[in-house]
Amino acid sequence: MDNKKRTRIQSLAFLIQNANFKGFFTGKIYQGPIKNVCVPGLNCYSCPGAVGACPIGSLQNALASSKFKFPYYILGLLLFFGALLGRVVCGFLCPFGFLQDILDKIPFPKKVKTFRGDRLLRKLKYIVLIVLVIALPFLYKMVPFFCKYLCPSGTTAGIMLMLADTKLLSVLGSRFFWKFSILICILLLSVIIYRPFCKYLCPLGAFYGMFNRIAALHMSVEFDRCIHCNACAKACGMGVDPSKQPNSAECIRCGKCIEKCPKDIIHFRFFK
């Protein structure tokens, strides 16, 4: 997969999911009928340009509702995206993932590919999914914990709203500064470490990753032709070795391994 082609797809996905362009200037959130439809990636409902709803935010709101109803529609969409694409959503369709990719292009003296504790920290996103997204909102009604205390996409949306409507500055509280600090840390780390939020904290990536092995769109490797040159592993920013685990839960399907493979034995495939 050519990196420029992927960037064009990411840009188009961002524009489609944030097609309410006037919202960036007026500070008014789109409230039309398609706002009830969940987009596949992490794109905050409150973003002034958003025309759809974030699946994680929608799931939390359903679980935290005082009139609880099982979120069949939201889970159905998540299962559909997961079973069809797996973490292709992360690599091609997620706006916050796209932002991290842009920051990764900023030169830095020594990019960090791995470190002691890296593998352990990757388990955090599953804890975030189970605890902040599912358990706590269900137990403590009316509190969407992930959106309220962690989500960097929501903080980015809040900043965009304040830039369009400066009156909102007067209602800032300690919670915003907490989330703003998290956002700044993630953005700074994104210059040094490839996609730190996707690796360690994203509950949506954790959910989609569980489908990578069974998703209709998957990675296929002609193992009998592999020369074990490690070119694919060196190209992977997520620390995956496609020659051993082409459908690892950590793979975001960016296609860099396909581009770098000298034998052209790694491919995207639909169905097995």
C-alpha positions in Angstrom: 0.0 0.0 0.0 1.5 3.3 -1.1 1.8 5.7 1.8 0.6 8.7 -0.2 -2.5 6.8 -1.3 -3.2 5.9 2.4 -2.8 9.6 3.4 -5.4 10.6 0.7 -7.8 8.0 2.1 -7.3 9.2 5.6 -7.8 12.8 4.5 -11.0 11.9 2.7 -12.3 9.9 5.7 -11.6 12.9 8.0 -13.5 15.3 5.6 -16.5 13.0 5.3 -16.8 12.5 9.0 -16.4 16.2 9.6 -18.4 17.6 6.7 -20.2 20.3 8.7 -17.5 22.8 7.8 -19.4 25.9 8.9 -19.4 24.5 12.4 -15.7 25.2 12.6 -16.5 28.9 12.2 -19.8 29.2 14.0 -19.1 26.8 16.9 -22.5 25.2 16.4 -22.7 21.4 16.6 -24.5 19.7 13.8 -27.8 18.2 15.1 -29.2 16.8 11.8 -30.7 13.3 11.3 -27.4 11.6 10.4 -25.9 12.6 13.7 -27.6 9.5 15.1 -25.4 7.3 12.9 -22.1 6.1 14.5 -18.9 6.6 12.4 -16.4 3.8 12.6 -13.5 5.8 14.1 -12.9 7.9 17.2 -14.5 11.3 16.2 -16.2 13.2 19.0 -19.9 13.9 18.7 -19.1 17.5 20.0 -16.6 18.3 17.3 -18.1 21.3 15.5 -17.6 19.6 12.1 -18.8 16.1 13.1 -21.8 14.8 11.1 -22.0 11.5 13.0 -21.7 10.1 16.5 -18.6 8.5 18.1 -19.3 4.7 18.7 -17.5 4.8 22.1 -19.4 7.9 23.2 -22.7 6.5 22.1 -22.0 3.2 23.8 -21.2 5.0 27.1 -24.2 7.2 26.9 -26.4 4.1 26.4 -24.9 2.3 29.3 -25.0 5.4 31.6 -28.6 6.3 30.7 -31.0 6.5 33.6 -33.4 4.6 31.4 -31.1 1.8 30.4 -31.8 -0.1 27.2 -29.4 -2.6 25.8 -27.5 -0.8 23.0 -28.2 -3.3 20.2 -27.8 -0.7 17.4 -24.4 0.6 18.7 -23.0 -2.9 19.4 -24.3 -4.1 16.1 -22.4 -1.4 14.2 -19.3 -2.0 16.2 -19.5 -5.8 15.5 -20.1 -5.0 11.8 -17.1 -2.7 11.5 -15.0 -5.2 13.5 -16.0 -8.3 11.6 -15.7 -6.6 8.2 -12.5 -4.5 8.7 -10.8 -5.2 12.0 -8.2 -2.5 12.7 -8.3 -1.2 9.1 -10.6 1.4 10.8 -7.6 2.5 12.9 -5.2 2.6 9.9 -7.4 4.3 7.4 -10.6 5.8 8.8 -9.9 7.1 12.3 -9.4 11.0 12.5 -7.4 10.9 15.7 -5.2 8.1 14.3 -4.7 10.4 11.3 -3.6 13.2 13.6 -1.0 11.0 15.2 0.3 9.9 11.8 0.8 13.6 10.9 2.7 14.3 14.1 4.9 11.2 13.5 6.2 12.9 10.4 7.8 15.7 12.5 11.5 15.0 12.7 12.9 14.0 16.1 16.6 13.0 16.9 15.7 9.5 18.2 12.3 8.0 17.5 11.3 5.3 20.2 10.1 2.1 18.6 10.0 0.0 21.8 11.1 0.2 25.4 10.9 -1.9 28.6 7.3 -2.3 29.6 5.9 -1.5 26.2 4.1 -4.9 25.8 2.6 -4.6 29.3 1.4 -1.0 28.7 -0.4 -2.2 25.6 -2.8 -4.1 27.9 -4.0 -0.8 29.3 -6.4 -0.2 26.3 -8.3 -3.3 27.2 -8.6 -2.1 30.8 -9.8 1.3 29.5 -12.4 -0.5 27.4 -13.7 -2.8 30.2 -13.5 -0.3 33.1 -14.0 3.2 31.7 -16.2 2.5 28.7 -18.4 -0.4 29.9 -18.3 -1.1 33.7 -18.2 2.4 35.3 -20.8 4.0 33.0 -23.1 1.0 33.7 -22.6 1.1 37.4 -22.7 4.9 37.8 -25.5 6.3 35.7 -25.2 9.5 33.8 -21.4 9.5 33.8 -19.6 8.6 30.6 -16.2 8.1 32.2 -14.0 7.7 29.1 -15.4 10.8 27.4 -15.4 12.8 30.6 -11.9 12.1 32.0 -9.7 10.7 29.2 -10.8 11.0 25.6 -8.3 13.2 23.7 -10.6 13.4 20.7 -13.2 15.1 22.9 -10.7 17.5 24.2 -9.6 18.4 20.7 -13.3 19.0 19.8 -13.7 21.2 22.9 -10.7 23.4 21.8 -12.2 23.7 18.3 -15.5 24.9 19.9 -13.8 27.4 22.0 -11.8 28.8 19.1 -15.1 29.3 17.2 -17.0 30.6 20.3 -14.7 32.4 22.8 -17.6 32.7 25.3 -17.0 29.1 26.2 -13.7 30.1 27.8 -15.6 31.4 30.8 -16.9 28.0 31.8 -13.6 26.1 31.8 -13.0 24.0 34.9 -10.4 21.8 36.4 -11.7 18.8 34.4 -10.9 20.5 31.1 -7.3 21.3 32.2 -6.9 17.7 33.3 -8.0 16.4 29.9 -6.0 19.2 28.2 -2.8 17.9 30.0 -3.5 14.4 28.8 -4.0 15.6 25.2 -0.8 17.6 25.2 1.1 14.5 26.6 -0.3 12.3 23.8 0.5 14.9 21.1 4.0 15.3 22.3 4.6 11.6 22.6 3.2 11.1 19.1 6.3 12.9 17.8 8.5 10.4 19.5 6.5 7.2 19.6 4.3 6.0 16.7 0.6 6.3 17.7 1.0 6.1 21.5 -2.8 6.6 22.0 -3.6 3.7 19.6 -1.0 1.4 21.3 -1.8 2.1 24.9 -5.1 3.7 25.6 -7.6 3.5 22.7 -10.7 1.3 23.7 -11.9 1.4 20.1 -8.6 -0.1 18.9 -8.8 -2.7 21.6 -12.2 -3.7 20.4 -11.4 -3.8 16.7 -8.1 -5.6 17.4 -10.0 -8.6 18.8 -11.4 -9.1 15.3 -8.2 -8.9 13.3 -7.8 -12.7 13.1 -11.3 -13.3 11.8 -12.1 -10.0 9.9 -13.2 -10.4 6.3 -10.4 -7.9 5.3 -7.2 -9.4 6.6 -3.5 -9.7 5.9 -2.3 -12.6 3.9 1.4 -13.8 3.8 2.9 -16.3 1.4 5.0 -17.9 4.1 6.7 -20.4 1.8 8.2 -17.6 -0.2 9.4 -15.5 2.8 13.2 -15.0 2.9 13.1 -13.7 6.5 14.7 -10.4 5.7 12.7 -8.6 8.5 12.0 -5.7 6.2 8.3 -5.9 7.1 8.9 -5.9 10.8 11.3 -2.9 10.5 8.7 -1.0 8.6 5.9 -1.6 11.2 5.4 1.3 13.6 3.1 -0.8 15.8 5.9 -3.4 16.6 4.3 -6.3 14.7 6.3 -8.9 12.7 3.9 -9.7 9.8 6.1 -12.7 8.8 5.1 -14.3 12.1 1.8 -12.7 13.1 0.2 -11.0 10.1 -3.1 -10.7 11.9 -1.9 -9.6 15.3 -4.4 -7.5 17.3 -1.8 -4.7 17.3 -1.7 -4.4 13.5 -3.6 -1.3 12.3 -3.5 -2.5 8.6 -1.5 0.6 7.5 0.1 -1.4 4.6 3.7 -0.3 5.2 4.8 -3.9 5.4 3.3 -4.5 1.9 5.2 -1.6 0.5 8.5 -2.6 2.0 8.4 -6.4 1.2 11.0 -7.1 -1.4 9.3 -10.4 -2.5 5.8 -8.9 -2.7 4.3 -11.7 -0.6 2.2 -9.7 1.8 -1.3 -8.7 0.6 -4.7 -7.4 1.7 -7.3 -10.1 1.2 -11.1 -10.3 1.5 -12.2 -13.6 3.1 -9.9 -16.6 3.5 
